[in-house]
């Protein structure tokens, strides 16, 4: 009887500790979110999404050029990083037992843990210096370097979850290995792969440090990939450290938009992941 009472106390104590841990995580997150919501919502307007920043001393303006620049660089980085990450995952799944495959996995894990500012310095050395100027292309490459290991490892795990009988049945019907990998394995794991892609995009959407070394930023409209280009995280950083109250308001509005975008991407990834597990 005494042992049963002791186990009950231990169970209640463990439950209480888990609840305290949950509260310790959720409370700071809620405080940050509601503070950004309170400060940023009052600064949002139609001008924020349609106009570029006004000159110093003039009220109004927006971050439309930053929104466009972020969309361009994220799209370009996805065009670079997604094929490399997904095809690399296919290779690891089909020929994952050799030393080369283990080296690729280890390299991807190391690259995923490298601070983003180091990635920006590498892109600066490889692209900005030879091109003799900052550019959106260099920024996209830096973001792609962050995206590749995330997509590669998540796609590989999703492909491993595909039943081996599907692969064997396809090969038994005479379908070539490359076609089996691309049209059977990848198609079956599509929902899980999309989940990893959304998480990778959410990761790079808020990166600032790599873009400081590559895209640099721009106060005006810029659509050329070989020129400096504005990005929403860069503008938030620049306006937040500026001494002007109007720019501070725009920084809070940009922070709110960025948080909402990242929150939406993470929720979408979670829903896609749940759908993939149920199907």
C-alpha positions, -999 to +999 in steps of 0.1 A: +000+000+000+028+024+009+046+016-024+014+023-044+011+057-026+047+065-034+043+057-071+012+079-072+032+108-057+060+102-081+035+102-110+019+135-099+053+151-094+064+140-129+032+153-144+036+187-125+071+190-138+060+184-174+033+210-170+057+235-156+081+228-185+053+234-210+043+266-193+079+278-193+081+273-231+047+287-240+046+318-218+077+335-233+065+326-268+031+341-261+046+373-246+068+378-277+040+371-301+015+394-283+041+422-280+049+420-317+011+419-325+005+449-303+033+470-317+031+459-353-007+458-359-011+495-353+016+503-379+002+481-406-015+498-435-020+495-472+011+516-478+032+490-461+024+465-488+025+488-518+051+515-512+088+517-506+103+534-476+100+572-475+131+594-471+143+603-436+119+628-420+089+619-441+061+599-425+045+569-442+060+545-467+062+508-465+083+477-472+069+466-506+104+463-521+115+441-492+086+418-496+093+415-533+130+410-527+124+383-501+100+365-525+125+367-554+154+354-533+134+326-516+121+315-549+155+315-565+171+297-535+143+270-538+151+266-574+187+259-565+183+240-532+152+218-538+165+198-568+199+192-550+183+183-517+156+160-532+178+142-557+205+138-531+180+122-508+170+098-536+206+088-540+210+082-503+179+061-502+189+040-532+226+037-526+229+046-489+252+019-477+286+031-489+312+054-475+302+082-499+266+082-487+277+083-450+300+112-459+271+130-475+249+125-445+276+137-421+283+167-443+246+176-444+243+173-406+274+195-402+261+221-427+227+222-410+245+231-377+267+258-392+257+293-380+240+312-408+265+341-406+293+316-415+272+306-446+270+343-455+307+347-452+313+317-475+289+330-501+306+364-498+340+348-506+327+326-534+304+350-552+305+386-540+342+390-542+346+375-577+315+394-590+329+426-574+296+435-559+267+425-537+238+408-555+205+390-550+220+360-567+246+357-539+219+360-513+199+333-529+229+310-530+235+316-493+199+308-485+201+277-507+231+265-487+210+266-456+180+249-473+198+220-489+207+200-458+172+204-443+155+192-475+180+164-480+176+149-445+139+153-442+133+139-477+155+109-470+136+101-439+103+103-458+116+080-485+126+055-459+091+054-447+077+043-481+070+005-480+097-014-498+070-036-514+060-006-537+096-004-549+099-041-554+066-043-573+076-015-596+110-032-604+093-065-609+071-050-636+102-039-655+102-003-646+137+012-646+153+021-612+154+058-620+118+059-630+108+039-599+126+063-577+111+094-593+076+083-601+069+057-574+090+065-543+089+103-546+052+104-555+043+083-525+063+105-501+051+138-516+032+150-486+061+143-463+086+160-487+063+191-489+064+192-451+102+194-452+102+220-479+078+242-459+100+239-429+131+248-449+114+278-464+103+290-430+139+286-418+154+308-445+125+333-447+138+350-415+175+348-421+193+382-419+230+375-413+237+357-447+220+385-466+241+412-449+271+396-466+255+390-499+223+409-509+232+439-487+198+455-491+183+483-512+160+512-504+145+512-538+129+488-562+153+463-576+145+433-598+180+425-612+197+395-597+231+410-602+224+440-580+218+446-543+183+438-534+160+446-504+147+418-482+122+420-454+146+407-426+173+432-438+148+461-436+136+451-402+172+451-389+181+484-405+150+502-394+151+488-359+186+502-352+178+536-369+171+566-346+138+575-363+104+567-348+087+562-381+112+536-391+107+518-358+070+515-365+078+500-399+102+476-383+075+464-359+050+460-388+076+441-408+083+419-378+046+411-375+043+402-412+074+380-410+062+362-378+028+356-394+044+341-426+067+318-406+038+308-383+016+300-413+044+279-429+050+260-397+013+253-393+011+242-429+040+219-424+024+204-393-009+198-411+009+182-441+029+160-418-002+149-400-019+141-433+011+122-445+011+100-413-026+093-417-025+083-454 
